[in-house]
Amino acid sequence: MQNDRGLVLRHMLYLFLTALIWGTAFVAQSVGNIMGPFTFTCLRTILGGLVLIPFIKFYYKSIKPDRTTVIGGICCGICLFLASNLQQYGLLFISPGKAGFITAGYILIVPILGLFAGKKLNSRIVVAVLAAIVGLYLLCIPEGENMSLNIGDLLCLSCAFFFSLQIIIIDRFSAEVEGVKMACIQFFVCGLLSAVLVLLFEDPKPESIAEGFFPMAYAGVFSIGIAYTLQIIGQAGVNPTVASLIMSLESCIAVIAGWLILGQGMNSREIAGCIIMFAAIILTQLPGRKKQE
């Protein structure tokens, strides 16, 4: 049992590292819109796929994926394409904090979708999800901010739905596939589909691409290449609802990183939000009462 527990904790660590990278990369994602949202998503996801190719050649005996890995990669890639571009475009209309709060709505959508997939929820996880939503609200939404819906809110809400689908699909395939290969396929599918949007709706200039190159490179290598791969590997041993809660810590980490690195202050509302978020994660891991034989 201890070995099983240790394996779960290791997978949870992978997911926490995912949230850590996403949280520190959110500023880069916001700045990268200078080259156009679709161009930014296209370039960073293709770069993320290219980063994984040398690792695949070194780690696996063959670079050729099996059929299940290809199917999983394509399904995840389509969801990532829709979610990433909806979020990136939504950032043109609303603040990063509000976008982060609405996007993290996947922590509520995932368990609902999981019920349709036959996943069961215990009362602690339900309480943890509700607490996390309260924490996210305190963390991301400044006091007095107008919460009326606009186009940016709707785009990010749609984004949350497709991120939820991606999490459910990863839960379905992760135990049966070679995770790094599926991640690589996911990135190239997302990048190629995004390229179609670039050709249809954007006219990227070389100077704007050059200006946004470093944010794009950081987001491509770390947020895409490393973090999304860790997500697939980590989810192989964790309940999808718990996984979504851990990954939602990216909002806490983004605020804490701004405080530590950029010297941005944290008010009492944000501190309370962080505490509630971390408490929600701890709640999911508390041992339950032993059932009577």
N, C-alpha and C positions, 0 to 999 in steps of 0.2 A: 504493500500500500504506500509506503514511504517513497518508493521509486516512482509510482504513479503520480504522487503529489509533487515530487520534485520535477517531473516532466511537465506537469501543468504549470508550475511556477516558472519554469524556463520559457514556456510558450507565452505566458503572461509578460515576462520580461521583454520578449521580442515585440509584443504589441505596445508596451510602454515606450520602447525605443522608437517605434513607429510614431507614436504621439509626440515624442520629444522632437523628432526631426520635422514633423509637420508643423508643430507649434513655432519652431524657430524659422521655418521657411515661409510662413504666411506673409510676412512683410515683402519678401522677394516676389511672391506671387502677385501682390498688389502693385508693386512697382513695375513688374514686367508688362503690365497692360499698355505701356507706352508703344509697344510694337504691334498692338492689336491683340485682343483676347484669344482669337482662334489661332493666330500665328504663334503666340506664346505657348498655347497648349500643344500645338502640333510639334514645335521644335523641342520642347522639354520632354515629351513622351517618347519621341524617336531617339533623343539623346539617352534617355533612361534605358531603352531597349539595347542600344549600342553598347552601353556600359556593361551590360550583363553577358554579352557574347563571349568575351575572353574567359569570364568565370565559368560559363557553361562548358567551354572546351576543356578547361582545366579540371573541373569537378566531376563531370559525367563522362562515362566511357564513350557515349555517342551523343552528338548534338541533335540528332533527329528525335523529335518528340513523338510519343505514341498518340493514338487517335483520341483518347480521353483527354489528354493534356491539350490537344489542339482545340477540341470542342469547348473545354473549360476556359481556355485563353481567349477564344473568340467571344464567348458570352460575357466574360468579365470585361473584355476590351470595349464592347459595345456600351455596356453600362458605364464604364469609366469615361468613355467619349462623351456620352450625354451628360453625366454628372459634372465632369471637369469644365466643359464648355458652358454649361448653364451657370455654374458658380463663377467662372471667370468673367462672363458677360454681366452677371448680376453685380459684380464689384464695381461696375461703371456707374451704378445707380445708388448704392447704399454703402455704409461704412463697413470696414473689415470686421469690426466687433459684431455688428448686427448680422452680417453675412455668416460669421462663424456660429452665432447662436442658432440661426434658422437652419443652417446646414447640419448642425449637430442634432437636429430633430430626428436623425436616423436612430438615435438611441431609443426613441419611442416607436418608430416605424418597424425596426428590425424584429422586436418581439411579437408585434402584431402579424407580420408576414410569417414569422416562425411558427405561429399557431396554425396557420394554413398548411405549413410543411410538416406538421406533426410534432413540433417542439413543445415541451411542457415548461411552464413557468412556476416557480415557487414564490411564496409571498415575499421573501427577502429581496428577490430580484425585482419584483414589482415596486416595492418601496424604494429600492436603490435607484431605479429608473426615474421615478417621480422626484426623488431628492436631487438627482443629477440635473433634471430640467430646471428646478428652482435655483440650483447653484449656477448653472449656465446663464440663467436670466440675470442674476445679480452680477455675474462676472462680465457679461458682454453688453448689457443694455444699460446705459447711464440713466440715472434717476431723472425723470421728466421727459425722456426721449419719446417722440411720437411713434406709437406702434401701429399706426394705420398702414394697411397694405398698399404697396406700390409695385411696379413692374419688377424691381430688383428683388423684393421679398418673394414674389411668386416664382421667379427664376431660381432662387436659392432653395425654396421649398420643393420645387421639382427636382433640384439637384440632390436634396436629402433623400428623396424617394429612390433615385437611381443608385446612390451610394448604398442604400439599404439593400437593394436588389443585388448589388455586387457582393456585399458581405454574405448574403444568403447563398449566392452561387459559389463563393469561395468555400463556405462551410460544406456545401454539397460535394465539391471536387477535391478539396485540399488533401484528404487522406488517401486519395487514389492516384495522385499525379506527382510528377517531379516539379516541385514548387517554383524553382527558379525559371525553368522552361516555360511554365504557364504564365509567369509574370512577364517574361520577355515577349511572348506572343500577345499578351494583353496590351503592352505598351505600343507595339507596332500597329496593332489594329486601331487603337485610339489615335495614334499619330497619323495614320493614313486617312482615316475618316475625317480627322480635323483638317487635313490638307485640302479636302474637298471644300470645306467651308471657307478656307482661306482663298481658294480660287474663285469661289462664288461671291464672297462678301467683302474681302479685304484686298488692299493693294500695299503690302508691306514695303517700306523704303529701307534701303541698306543702312542709312544713318540711324533709323529708329531701332533696327535690329542690333546694330553695334552698341547703341546706348543702353539697350536692355539686355545685352549679352550675359553679363555676370549674374544678374538675378535669374535669368533663364537657365544658365549653366548650373547654378546652385540648386535650383528647383528640379532640374533634370537629373542630376547625379544623385542628390540626396533624397529629395521629396519623392521622386518617381523611382529611380533605379534601386535605391536602398530601402526606403520606407515601405513602398508597396510590396516589395519582395518579402520583407520581414512580416508584413501583414498576412500574406498567404501562408508562410511557414508557421507563424504564430497561431493562426486560426485553426490549424490542424489539430490542436489539443485543447481548445477552449470553446465553451458554449458561445454561440454567436451574439447573444444579448450581452453577456459579460464582456466579450471582445469589443463590442460597440461602445460600452461604457468606458473601457480602458482607453480606447482610441480617442474618445471625446475629450480626454484630458489635454489634447492639443490646445484647447482654448486657455486652460489654466497655464500651460507652459508658455504660450505666447505672451501672456501678461507678465509672468514671472521673468521671462527672458528680457522683455522690455525694461523691467525694473532693474535687473542685474547688469545687463549689457549697455542699455541706452540711457540708464538713469531716470527712466520714467517712474513717477510715483505710483503707489498702489493705495487707493482709499479703503476705508473700512468695508464698503460694499463689495469691492473686488476681493478683499481678503476673506470675507465671509463666504463668497461664492466658491473660492478655491478650497476652503476648508470643507464645505458641504460636498463638493465634487469628490475630493479624496476620501471623505467618510463614506460616500456611496460605493466607491470601489472596495473599500475595506469590508463593508457590510456584505457584499457578495461572497466574500471569502471566509466569513465566520462559520465555524462548524455548527451544523444543525443538530437538533436533538436526535439521538439514536432511536430508531424505530423498535418497538417491542416485538420480540419474536412471536 
